[in-house]
Amino acid sequence: MLVTIAMETGLRQAELLGLTWDRVDLTRGVIRLEVTKSGKRREVPMRQSVYEILAALRSRDRAGSGR
């Protein structure tokens, strides 16, 4: 999973491991990065495989939290 997301998005290790749900926009299909190596905010588009992985994880996360 992590390898697929990293390969498909080009996220750096720290960006990927520091990713939180408030930065994942499944509606728009983008990942928002607030702090990058260059110091600039950016949005990374999700390819279909990344969207499917994150949508499944989000559903599982919500089901486990009772929401």
DOFI-627575 format. One record per residue: residue in three letters; z, x negated, y of N, C-alpha, C in turn. Coordinates in steps of 0.001 Angstrom, whole numbers, plus 500000, padded with zeros to 6 digits. Example, Ala and Ser with C-alpha at 12.3 -4.5 7.8 and 13.67 -1.06 7.14 Angstrom:
# DOFI-627575
Ala507800486810494310507800487700495500507800486800496700 Ser507080487150497750507140486330498940507870487100500030 
//
This chain:
# DOFI-627575
Met500000499196498817500000500000500000500000499140501265 Leu500965498288501413501044497442502606499810496564502750 Val499334496056501637498160495186501680496944495982502154 Thr496789497194501645495662498030502055495733498328503547 Ile496903498720504020497059499024505448496773497779506287 Ala497299496637505870497071495393506603495581495035506634 Met494932495135505505493511494777505425492633495738506228 Glu492948497008506185492117498018506838492350498121508347 Thr493507497687508821493817497813510245493812496483510986 Gly494045495402510281494145494105510939495497493879511601 Leu496482494721511271497816494541511841498418493231511364 Arg499122492590512242499863491381511861501105491789511085 Gln501695490846510376502857491127509531503982491785510326 Ala504335491240511466505426491798512267505084493198512770 Glu503822493424513136503401494744513588503517495767512459 Leu503098495375511293503137496273510139504564496561509690 Leu505361495527509576506734495711509086507626496388510127 Gly507256496320511384508034496961512437507535498359512793 Leu506544498843512059505951500146512345506937501280512073 Thr507029502215513017507886503393512871507026504645513028 Trp507548505767512541506773507011512550506402507456513952 Asp507183507129514945506836507551516301505606506821516835 Arg505167505791516152503964505039516542502733505449515729 Val502924506295514726501815506744513880501394508134514345 Asp500168508262514816499647509542515283498599510028514290 Leu499059510846513329498156511348512301497159512356512878 Thr497539513044513930496646514017514556495417513328515145 Arg495643512233515834494552511480516458493983510396515553 Gly494704510078514478494234509042513560494335507640514113 Val495436507379514852495627506044515419497064505575515217 Ile497227504273515252498542503637515245498707503004516619 Arg499785503359517302500047502816518645500953501598518522 Leu500510500514519092501306499283519107501756499030520529 Glu503055498997520735503614498795522073503754497320522415 Val504137496521521436504339495092521673503409494327520734 Thr502469493634521315501530492848520529501649491376520917 Lys500985490540520172501037489110520446500539488794521859 Ser499539489552522304498984489328523641499828489977524732 Gly500804490793524331501659491456525299501090492762525835 Lys499948493177525306499307494410525761499480495507524718 Arg499629496735525202499656497879524293498244498105523772 Arg498165498588522533496849498922521998496974500003520941 Glu495875500658520674495804501655519621494839501155518563 Val495256501290517320494436500856516204493968502099515457 Pro492661502308515358492181503472514619492465503319513119 Met492752504457512487493011504458511039491731504795510298 Arg491416504007509311490345504375508402490904505418507445 Gln490043506100506733490453507200505863491502506772504844 Ser491351505602504261492313505148503245493707504956503849 Val493769504437505065495053504240505747495664505592506088 Tyr494847506501506599495324507842506927495933508506505689 Glu495247508436504566495737509070503339497065508470502875 Ile497190507166502948498438506503502550499582506942503462 Leu499353506875504772500422507216505712500762508701505680 Ala499773509559505498500039511003505404500881511304504168 Ala500584510658503045501361510872501825502787510354501994 Leu502936509192502617504276508645502859505068509550503799 Arg504402510076504817505077510959505778505545512241505088 Ser504699512802504251505082514015503511506264513742502606 Arg506227512620501924507323512245501029508599512006501824 Asp508464511355502988509617511072503850510247512372504350 Arg509432513306504771509945514585505254510566515400504141 Ala509985515378502956510535516126501825511899515575501426 Gly512065514270501517513329513635501163514430513850502172 Ser514027514129503416515051514301504461515470515749504630 Gly514804516659503919515177518058503981514618518814505159 Arg513630518220505871513027518912507012511845519730506588 
//
